[in-house]
Structures are given as structure tokens and as C-alpha cells.
Amino acid sequence: MRAATGSESTGMRPWVRAALRCGAVLAAAALALPLAGAAYAAPQPDVKVTVAPGADPLADAKATLGPLLDNLHKLYQEAEAATEQYNGTVARLTEQQNALAELRTRITRQQAAVDAGTDLAAQLAAAQYRNGNASEVADLLLADDPYEAVVIAELLKAAGRSQREFLDHLKADRAALEDSQHQAEAAVAQSQALVVQQEQTKGEAARKLAEIEQTVSSLTGAQRSELEQLEQREADEAQLAFLASGALGKGERTPSEAGRKAVAFALSKLGIDYVWGGTGPDGYDCSGLTSQAWLAAGKPIPRTSQEQWAQLKRIPLNEIRAGDLVIYYGGATHVAMYIGGGLIVQAPRTGDVVKVSPIGAMPILGAVRPDPESGADDKGGAWKVPDVKVGSSRIAPAKPSTLPPVPPTPATPAPTPSTPTTPADTTGTPTTGGTPTTGGTPTTGGTPSGSGTPSGTGTPSGTGTPSGSGTPSGSGAPTTGGSPSGSGSPSTTTSKSASSSPTAG
């Protein structure tokens, strides 16, 4: 039994082994297909990484031109900040000049009143000197009855009071005139300082804009096109993120009547050039457009974006309505007008034109309302977002007519000698050009009676003649401290006058 069993088992083993071998081969073959598929699919993640730059046509441009675009944005913001600073200086100068004109008009009136009062006071003084008080006292003493005496006394008192009041009033007029004159002097000084500041801010803005022009002009057409596409994509992404935040709230709010007019004015300027410091009609800068739009609507507002942010009523973005102003960047250096639908109308920057843009394309500081006292204009109907084309990104050189002239670099003045040189000849005879214009012969021998050196500092007191007795009566004798005030002969050292020195600023 054990042997049979052993042989049976031994006979079964080869079959089992064969079956196992076949099963193993089939299993291996079956498993080979999915393994091959997995081996084919495995490199796909690597392929995606390799293809990704090609799938995004702006990826290469962003890598190479992204820093340049960031630098351009920085230059644009700096130029606009300088422009708004200039605009603010111009506005303050205009206000100061208007105030000065009012002061001068007031001074003219006050001067006329003081002159008339002075003349009248002189006449009263002359009359009092001629008549004295004797006749008045006599009238009082010679009155027919006590009642008449009382009346005369009261009249005399009234006349005295009237004269005192008149003189007091004249004194007050003179004090007011002096005060106005002092104010006018201060206003003139402030105006002059603002004129200097205006030129400085204008020069700073011109230099910033010139730097932008130099950068933009150095780009090829292909580079500008790629920069515009890159900037447009960034603006679109920023707008989508802003709208998704829900910051604007839901629905459109009806503007005021003035707001409708302001929007209409701004939209009528679409396509007009951005002009540095422009307030129209041929060109505008950012705050020039918004301030003129609201002026046309009958509501004057401050000139600059900073003053609009500082003085106008601030409102939450979820309450914004068409006509409200949107302020951008931390320094409030840019402003645009909201027209509804998440859009603004703006004068963006140099080289561009007035256009409609997404509200969220730039960092928003906040919103202000020029007419918070005005309610919604329901009579005009519900607000419909204007059907206008949204402008695309534009990076291009500006027209020369839209830019301020770049101030010339001030020349370095030549150094002025601090210590004059002592003439080499101590005999009193000029070393060069020493012949006097009156003939060259001194009136008393031509040689000073002393050692030949003029006494004191050697500088004529005003007539050109030193104190020595032997010096020509002209100015031919040299001085130890520069040229004499006369014109007889030049001194041996050159000294610049105050008028020839360069002025500061």
C-alpha cells in the first residue's frame, strides 16, 4: 500500500507539475498585458510637465518679460504720483493767486476809505483849530432858557462822540489796512514759493515720464505685444477674483441725476489721449477726467486723486453706484469713475487713451461719492450698464504733445575765488592795464606819498579814490580786496559780483 500510494503520488506529480506550468504561463501572459499598459502610461506625468510651457503661450513671455512689466508698472505709478503732486501744486497756486487778488481788491477799498477818512479828519482838525471851543461855550452861556442850554449841551456831546467814533473807526480802518497788507505780503511770498515748487514737481514728473518713454521705445513691436497680452491676462484674472469675492454686492444701484451726467461726460471722451496734467478738452489725466466730468454735472470736486480721496465721502464698495469714484493704490495716486457692471471709465496712463476697463484690474483703495446728499434718480429709470467696448491693454510710446518738456540739467557753476590775491607791485602802479582812463598820468606825480600801498583796505569808498594822496583821482590804483567801484583800470585779481553768481534752485 505504501508503495502503491507512493507510485500514484509519484505519477500525479508530473501532471500537476505540467498543469501548474501551463497555468503559470497563461497567468504570466494574462498579466503581461496590463503590466505593459501600465508601463506605457507611467511616463505620462513626465510628459505633462514637459508639454506645460507649450500649452501656455505666455509662459515663456511671463518668465522673460514679467520683471520688465513689473518695472513698467512701477514707473507708471511713480510718474502718476509725480503728476498728481504737480496737479496739487498747481491747484494750490491757483487758490493762492485768487486769494491774493481778493486781498488786493480789499486793500484798494480799504485804502480809499482810509484816505477819505484822513482827509475828513484833517478838515475837522483845521476847523477846530480855526474856531476853537469858544463859540460853542458862548452859545451855551447865552442861551435864552435852560431848555435851550440843555439841547445845546447834548448836541455838543453828540458832536464830540461822533468825532471820537469817527476817529476810532478811522483807526480801525488803518489797522485793517495794515493787516491786509501784511496778509498780501505773506500771500505773495507763498505764491512765489509755490511757483518754485510747481517747477520742481513739473521737472520730477517730466523725468519720470521720460524714463518711461526711454524704456517703452527700447522695446520691439513683438515685445510690446507680448507685454500687452501678459498684462491683459493678469487684469482679467484679477477682475475674476475680485468679482468672485462679492465685494460689489448684487444688482445695479441707480445713480443720482448728477451722476448720470458725469458718466455721460466721461464716456463722451473715450479715445481721447491721456495728457500729462490734462483737464481737457484735447486730453486728460486720471483726476482731470473725473474732476471735469463732475464739474460738467454741476458739482465741482477737488482736482487731484489724493484730495478727492481725502475730501469726498467714502462709501463701501457694496454700495457703489454709477458716477462714484474708485481710488487706486496705497497713495491714492489713481482715480477712475464707476459706470456699473464691474466696469470703470478712466484716463489710465501716458501712451494710452480714455477707455473702459475692469474695476478690479488694479489694487483698489476705496470708493468716494461726490454727491452723497443726492438720492437715486428714479425718474431716470433703472440704471443700465452702457453698451461700450472694454479697452484692451496698451503699452506704447506717448505722443510728444502729451508730455511735459524735460528740464535741462543745470550746469555746474565755476568756483568763485574766496580770497583775493594781493597785487605783486606795492608801488601803487597796476601790474597790467594800470594806465588810468584820464590819460594815465597821476595829478600829483603818479606816486603815492607813502609806501605806495593805499591805506585801510584799499577799497574806494564809492568815488574810486583811495585815501592816499598820490593816487590818481580815477580808479587806476589796484586794491587789495577786488576791483574798485570806478572804471579807471582793472585790478590784478578778479572778483565776481553778487549778480554774476548763479542763483539757487
HUHU-V537021 format. One record per pair of residues at least 24 apart in sequence whose C-alpha atoms are under 8 Angstrom apart, sorted by the first residue. I is the first residue (numbers start at 0). J is the second residue. Records with the same first field share a line. If there is no record, write none. Layout:
I = J + J
This chain:
57 = 225 + 228 + 229
60 = 225 + 226 + 229
61 = 229
64 = 222 + 226
65 = 226 + 229
68 = 226 + 230
71 = 211 + 214
74 = 207 + 210 + 211
75 = 208 + 211 + 348 + 349
76 = 332
77 = 207
78 = 204 + 207 + 208
79 = 204 + 332 + 333 + 348
80 = 330 + 332 + 333
81 = 200 + 201 + 203 + 204 + 207
82 = 200 + 201 + 204 + 275 + 276
83 = 276 + 286 + 303 + 304 + 305 + 332
84 = 200
85 = 197 + 200 + 201 + 204 + 276
86 = 276 + 302 + 303
87 = 302 + 303
88 = 193 + 196 + 197 + 200
89 = 197
90 = 302
91 = 193
92 = 190 + 193 + 194
95 = 186 + 189 + 190
96 = 186 + 190
98 = 186
99 = 183 + 186 + 187
102 = 179 + 182 + 183
103 = 183
105 = 179
106 = 176 + 179 + 180
109 = 172 + 173 + 175 + 176
110 = 176
112 = 172
113 = 169 + 172 + 173
116 = 169
117 = 169
120 = 166
201 = 403
202 = 405 + 406
204 = 403
205 = 402 + 403 + 404 + 405 + 406
206 = 405
208 = 349 + 402
209 = 405
212 = 396 + 397
215 = 394 + 395 + 396
216 = 395 + 396
223 = 394 + 395
226 = 394
227 = 392 + 393 + 394
228 = 392
230 = 392
231 = 391 + 392
233 = 360
234 = 357 + 359 + 360 + 361
235 = 357 + 360
237 = 359 + 360 + 361
238 = 357 + 358 + 359 + 360
239 = 359
241 = 359
242 = 341 + 359
246 = 316 + 317
247 = 316 + 317 + 318 + 319 + 341
248 = 316 + 317 + 318
249 = 317
251 = 320 + 339 + 340 + 382 + 383
252 = 318 + 319 + 320 + 321 + 375 + 381 + 382
253 = 320 + 321 + 375 + 376 + 377 + 380 + 381 + 382
254 = 320 + 321 + 322 + 374 + 375 + 376 + 382
255 = 322 + 373 + 374 + 375 + 376
256 = 375 + 376 + 379
257 = 293 + 296 + 297 + 298 + 370
258 = 293 + 296 + 321 + 322 + 323
259 = 321 + 322
260 = 292 + 293 + 295 + 296
261 = 292 + 293 + 295 + 296 + 322
262 = 292 + 321 + 322 + 336 + 338
264 = 292 + 295
265 = 289 + 292 + 344
266 = 344
268 = 353
269 = 352 + 353 + 354 + 355
270 = 352 + 353 + 354
271 = 352 + 353
272 = 350 + 351 + 352 + 353 + 401
273 = 346 + 347 + 348 + 349 + 350 + 351 + 352 + 353 + 401
274 = 349 + 401 + 402
275 = 349 + 401 + 402 + 403
282 = 401
283 = 346 + 353
284 = 346 + 347 + 348
285 = 333 + 334 + 335 + 345 + 346 + 347 + 348
286 = 333 + 334 + 335
288 = 345 + 346
289 = 324 + 334 + 335 + 336
293 = 369
298 = 369 + 370
300 = 369
304 = 331 + 332 + 333 + 334
305 = 330 + 331 + 332
307 = 367
308 = 366 + 367
311 = 367 + 368 + 369
312 = 367 + 368 + 369 + 371
313 = 365 + 366 + 367 + 368
314 = 365 + 366 + 367 + 368
315 = 365 + 366
316 = 365 + 366
319 = 366
322 = 368
323 = 366 + 367 + 368 + 369
324 = 366 + 367 + 368 + 369
325 = 363 + 364 + 365 + 366 + 367
326 = 363 + 364 + 365 + 366 + 367
327 = 361 + 362 + 363 + 364 + 365
328 = 361 + 362 + 363 + 364
329 = 364
331 = 364
338 = 384 + 385
339 = 383 + 384 + 385
340 = 384
349 = 396 + 397 + 401
350 = 393 + 394 + 395 + 396 + 397 + 398
351 = 393 + 394 + 395 + 397
354 = 389 + 390
355 = 387 + 388 + 389 + 390
356 = 389 + 390 + 391
357 = 389
412 = 501
415 = 494 + 495
416 = 494
419 = 479 + 480 + 481 + 492 + 493 + 494
420 = 479 + 480 + 491 + 492
421 = 479 + 480 + 491 + 492
422 = 477 + 478 + 479 + 491 + 492
425 = 450 + 451 + 452
426 = 450 + 451 + 452
427 = 451 + 452 + 453 + 470 + 476 + 477
428 = 476 + 477
429 = 475 + 476 + 477 + 488 + 490 + 491
430 = 491
431 = 489 + 491
432 = 488 + 489
433 = 475 + 476 + 477 + 488 + 489
434 = 475 + 487 + 488
435 = 471 + 473 + 474 + 475 + 487 + 488
436 = 473 + 475 + 487 + 488
437 = 473 + 487
440 = 471
441 = 469 + 470 + 471 + 472
442 = 469 + 471 + 472
443 = 469 + 470 + 471
444 = 469
445 = 469 + 470 + 471
446 = 470
453 = 478
456 = 480
458 = 482 + 483
459 = 483 + 484
461 = 485
